[in-house]
Amino acid sequence: MEYLGPIRPMRIQKMVEDFPGTEITVVITLRDLGRGVPAMWQESVKNRKTWTWAEYLHGIEHGDDDAGRHFWNQQGAARIVRRWAEGVGAPNVVVVTVPPPGAPPELLWDRFAESAGIKPDDWDDAPRANESLGAASALVMRRLNVALADLSRGDYTRRVKAFAKHTMVTRKSEEDAIGFTVPRWMRARARREGKQIAASGVRIIGDLAELEPLDVRGVDPMTVSAEQERDAAVAGLSVVLRDGKQALKRRDGSGKAGRKGKKRKGGKKQP
């Protein structure tokens, strides 16, 4: 997961030391930067950040503020691969590339299964639990983060983050997605990083050519109207007022909270 990407070398060494005599394999799943930008911004507003879309793009390009550091710490692929390769040895690191849009939906899972020595036929799909926000809903969440900055971390997670995760995401099909046109400098950086990864000695499953940044279809969040934001906010508020606490929870048929992952046939869900 992305928070392990920028882990410091001393923490990697501590992890290795905590598993003496154990064969450790680190799997790093990489997606092209073009799709990463809107995904990371909307994920940041689901986690209390207040950067505007313009501020986020500026930070990514210049890397001189919190937004830029936040993005590249988790998306600087070559640096992340190098750090883990140095910590556990390049032969023990596997890079899995995320297929482009239009690829068979099971292909990414098949690649991960190969890296982990899992037989894909032994596993069933589990429900998705981390859906993305539409552009208008992402803007609403950013405004809520500003207005509710005084909430404790626990209250924010239980109320605001849960509202984004389980209520606002349901509007995704009714809103324009967050769009992004890849700038020239980002394409050049992606090519440099691809060459560095290829030369690192790690195992590659997939194709590094799939890391060529892709434009993302959708709208520039700065062009979303106030009326569209209002409609998203009213729709979310209507769900909460109608359903109460259940609007902040996603339940499956057993009454237990849903969880992202795969499930072994005849067994328990795995992360």
C-alpha positions as CSV (number, residue, x, y, z in Angstrom):
1,M,0.0,0.0,0.0
2,E,1.2,3.5,-0.8
3,Y,2.3,4.4,2.8
4,L,4.9,1.7,2.6
5,G,6.4,3.3,-0.6
6,P,8.4,6.0,1.2
7,I,9.4,3.9,4.2
8,R,12.9,4.8,5.4
9,P,15.9,2.4,5.0
10,M,16.2,1.9,8.7
11,R,12.6,0.7,9.0
12,I,13.2,-1.7,6.1
13,Q,16.2,-3.0,7.8
14,K,14.2,-3.4,11.1
15,M,11.5,-5.3,9.1
16,V,14.1,-7.7,7.7
17,E,15.6,-8.3,11.1
18,D,12.2,-9.1,12.6
19,F,11.9,-12.1,10.2
20,P,15.2,-13.9,10.6
21,G,15.6,-16.9,8.3
22,T,12.6,-15.9,6.3
23,E,12.6,-15.5,2.5
24,I,11.2,-12.0,2.0
25,T,9.6,-10.9,-1.3
26,V,8.5,-7.3,-1.8
27,V,5.9,-6.7,-4.5
28,I,5.6,-3.1,-5.8
29,T,2.6,-2.4,-8.0
30,L,3.2,0.6,-10.3
31,R,0.6,2.6,-12.2
32,D,1.3,5.2,-14.8
33,L,1.6,8.8,-13.4
34,G,-1.2,10.1,-15.6
35,R,-3.8,8.0,-13.8
36,G,-2.0,8.5,-10.5
37,V,-2.5,12.3,-10.3
38,P,-6.4,12.5,-10.1
39,A,-6.5,9.3,-8.0
40,M,-4.0,10.7,-5.5
41,W,-5.7,14.1,-5.3
42,Q,-9.2,12.6,-4.6
43,E,-7.7,10.2,-2.1
44,S,-6.0,13.1,-0.3
45,V,-9.3,14.9,0.2
46,K,-10.8,11.6,1.5
47,N,-8.0,11.8,4.1
48,R,-8.4,15.4,5.4
49,K,-6.2,17.3,3.0
50,T,-7.4,20.7,1.7
51,W,-5.2,21.3,-1.3
52,T,-7.1,22.7,-4.3
53,W,-6.7,21.0,-7.6
54,A,-4.5,23.9,-8.8
55,E,-2.3,23.8,-5.7
56,Y,-1.9,20.0,-6.1
57,L,-0.8,20.2,-9.7
58,H,1.6,23.1,-8.9
59,G,3.1,21.0,-6.1
60,I,3.6,18.0,-8.3
61,E,5.4,19.9,-11.0
62,H,7.7,21.9,-8.7
63,G,8.0,19.5,-5.7
64,D,8.5,22.4,-3.4
65,D,5.6,22.2,-1.0
66,D,3.6,19.7,1.1
67,A,1.4,18.7,-1.9
68,G,4.4,17.9,-4.1
69,R,6.3,16.0,-1.4
70,H,3.1,14.0,-0.6
71,F,2.7,13.0,-4.2
72,W,6.3,12.1,-5.0
73,N,6.9,10.3,-1.7
74,Q,4.3,7.8,-2.8
75,Q,4.6,7.9,-6.6
76,G,8.3,8.4,-7.2
77,A,8.6,4.9,-8.6
78,A,12.3,4.7,-9.3
79,R,13.3,5.9,-5.8
80,I,10.8,3.6,-4.1
81,V,12.1,0.6,-6.1
82,R,15.7,1.5,-5.4
83,R,15.1,1.9,-1.7
84,W,13.5,-1.5,-1.3
85,A,16.0,-3.2,-3.6
86,E,18.8,-1.9,-1.4
87,G,17.0,-3.0,1.7
88,V,16.0,-6.6,0.8
89,G,18.1,-7.2,-2.3
90,A,17.1,-6.6,-5.9
91,P,16.3,-10.4,-6.6
92,N,13.7,-10.2,-3.8
93,V,11.8,-7.3,-5.3
94,V,9.1,-7.8,-7.9
95,V,7.6,-4.9,-9.9
96,V,4.1,-5.5,-11.2
97,T,2.8,-3.0,-13.7
98,V,-0.8,-2.0,-13.8
99,P,-2.4,-2.8,-17.2
100,P,-3.8,0.1,-19.3
101,P,-7.5,0.8,-19.6
102,G,-9.3,-1.8,-21.8
103,A,-7.1,-4.7,-20.5
104,P,-8.9,-7.8,-19.2
105,P,-10.1,-6.9,-15.6
106,E,-8.5,-10.0,-14.2
107,L,-5.0,-9.3,-15.6
108,L,-3.7,-7.3,-12.7
109,W,-4.8,-9.9,-10.2
110,D,-3.2,-12.6,-12.4
111,R,0.1,-10.7,-12.4
112,F,0.0,-10.3,-8.6
113,A,-0.9,-13.9,-8.1
114,E,2.2,-14.8,-10.2
115,S,4.4,-12.6,-8.0
116,A,3.0,-14.2,-4.8
117,G,2.9,-17.8,-6.1
118,I,-0.9,-17.9,-5.8
119,K,-3.1,-20.0,-8.1
120,P,-5.7,-17.5,-9.3
121,D,-8.3,-20.2,-9.8
122,D,-8.4,-20.9,-6.1
123,W,-9.7,-17.4,-5.3
124,D,-13.0,-15.5,-5.8
125,D,-13.5,-11.8,-6.2
126,A,-14.3,-9.8,-3.1
127,P,-16.4,-6.7,-3.1
128,R,-14.6,-3.4,-4.0
129,A,-14.3,-1.1,-1.0
130,N,-12.3,1.9,-2.2
131,E,-14.2,3.5,-5.0
132,S,-13.2,6.9,-6.3
133,L,-15.1,10.1,-6.0
134,G,-16.5,12.2,-8.9
135,A,-15.1,15.7,-9.4
136,A,-18.0,17.5,-7.7
137,S,-18.0,15.2,-4.7
138,A,-14.2,15.6,-4.3
139,L,-14.7,19.4,-4.2
140,V,-17.4,19.0,-1.6
141,M,-15.1,16.8,0.6
142,R,-12.3,19.4,0.3
143,R,-14.7,22.1,1.6
144,L,-15.8,19.9,4.5
145,N,-12.1,19.3,5.4
146,V,-11.7,23.1,5.7
147,A,-14.9,23.6,7.7
148,L,-14.3,20.6,10.0
149,A,-10.6,21.1,10.7
150,D,-11.3,21.2,14.4
151,L,-12.5,17.6,14.6
152,S,-10.4,15.0,16.3
153,R,-8.7,12.4,14.2
154,G,-11.1,9.7,15.4
155,D,-14.2,11.8,14.9
156,Y,-13.0,12.7,11.4
157,T,-12.5,9.1,10.5
158,R,-15.8,7.9,11.8
159,R,-17.9,10.8,10.4
160,V,-16.3,12.7,7.5
161,K,-14.1,10.0,6.0
162,A,-16.8,7.4,6.3
163,F,-19.2,9.9,4.6
164,A,-16.8,10.1,1.6
165,K,-16.1,6.4,1.5
166,H,-19.6,5.0,1.8
167,T,-22.0,7.8,0.8
168,M,-20.4,10.2,-1.7
169,V,-18.8,7.5,-3.8
170,T,-22.3,6.3,-4.7
171,R,-22.7,9.4,-6.9
172,K,-19.7,8.4,-9.1
173,S,-21.9,7.3,-12.0
174,E,-23.8,10.6,-11.9
175,E,-20.8,12.9,-11.9
176,D,-18.0,13.7,-14.3
177,A,-14.7,12.0,-13.3
178,I,-11.6,14.0,-12.5
179,G,-9.7,14.5,-15.8
180,F,-6.0,15.1,-16.3
181,T,-3.9,15.9,-19.4
182,V,-0.3,14.7,-19.0
183,P,2.2,17.5,-19.4
184,R,5.4,17.0,-21.4
185,W,7.7,17.2,-18.4
186,M,5.8,14.3,-16.7
187,R,6.2,12.1,-19.8
188,A,10.0,12.8,-19.8
189,R,10.2,12.0,-16.1
190,A,8.3,8.7,-16.5
191,R,10.7,7.6,-19.3
192,R,13.7,8.3,-17.0
193,E,12.2,6.4,-14.2
194,G,11.3,3.5,-16.4
195,K,15.0,3.2,-17.5
196,Q,16.1,3.3,-13.9
197,I,13.8,0.6,-12.9
198,A,14.8,-1.6,-15.8
199,A,18.5,-1.2,-14.8
200,S,17.8,-1.9,-11.1
201,G,17.9,-5.7,-11.4
202,V,14.4,-6.3,-9.9
203,R,12.0,-8.7,-11.5
204,I,9.4,-7.2,-13.8
205,I,5.9,-8.8,-14.3
206,G,4.0,-6.9,-17.0
207,D,5.6,-4.3,-19.2
208,L,7.4,-1.1,-18.1
209,A,6.0,0.5,-21.3
210,E,2.7,0.5,-19.4
211,L,4.1,3.2,-17.2
212,E,4.0,5.7,-20.0
213,P,1.6,8.4,-18.6
214,L,-1.9,8.3,-20.0
215,D,-4.4,11.2,-20.2
216,V,-7.4,10.7,-18.0
217,R,-10.8,11.5,-19.5
218,G,-12.9,13.7,-17.3
219,V,-13.3,17.4,-16.3
220,D,-10.9,19.8,-14.8
221,P,-12.2,20.3,-11.2
222,M,-11.7,24.0,-11.5
223,T,-14.4,24.1,-14.2
224,V,-17.0,22.4,-12.0
225,S,-19.8,24.8,-11.2
226,A,-21.1,25.9,-7.9
227,E,-24.5,24.3,-8.8
228,Q,-22.8,20.9,-9.4
229,E,-21.1,21.1,-6.0
230,R,-24.4,22.0,-4.4
231,D,-26.2,19.1,-6.0
232,A,-23.5,16.7,-4.8
233,A,-23.7,18.1,-1.3
234,V,-27.5,18.0,-1.2
235,A,-27.5,14.4,-2.5
236,G,-25.0,13.3,0.2
237,L,-26.9,15.1,2.9
238,S,-30.2,13.5,1.8
239,V,-28.8,10.0,2.2
240,V,-27.5,10.8,5.7
241,L,-30.8,12.3,6.8
242,R,-32.8,9.5,5.3
243,D,-30.7,6.6,6.5
244,G,-28.9,8.0,9.5
245,K,-25.9,6.1,10.8
246,Q,-26.3,3.3,8.2
247,A,-25.4,5.8,5.5
248,L,-21.9,5.9,7.0
249,K,-21.5,2.1,6.8
250,R,-21.2,-0.3,4.0
251,R,-22.8,-3.6,4.8
252,D,-22.7,-6.9,3.0
253,G,-25.3,-9.6,3.2
254,S,-24.0,-10.9,6.6
255,G,-24.2,-7.5,8.2
256,K,-20.4,-7.1,8.5
257,A,-18.5,-4.3,7.0
258,G,-17.3,-4.8,3.5
259,R,-13.5,-5.3,2.8
260,K,-11.4,-5.1,-0.3
261,G,-9.4,-8.1,-1.4
262,K,-9.7,-11.6,-2.7
263,K,-11.3,-14.5,-0.9
264,R,-10.0,-18.1,-1.0
265,K,-12.7,-20.4,-2.2
266,G,-14.2,-22.1,0.8
267,G,-12.1,-19.9,3.2
268,K,-11.7,-16.5,4.7
269,K,-11.0,-13.2,2.9
270,Q,-7.4,-12.2,2.5
271,P,-6.1,-8.6,2.3
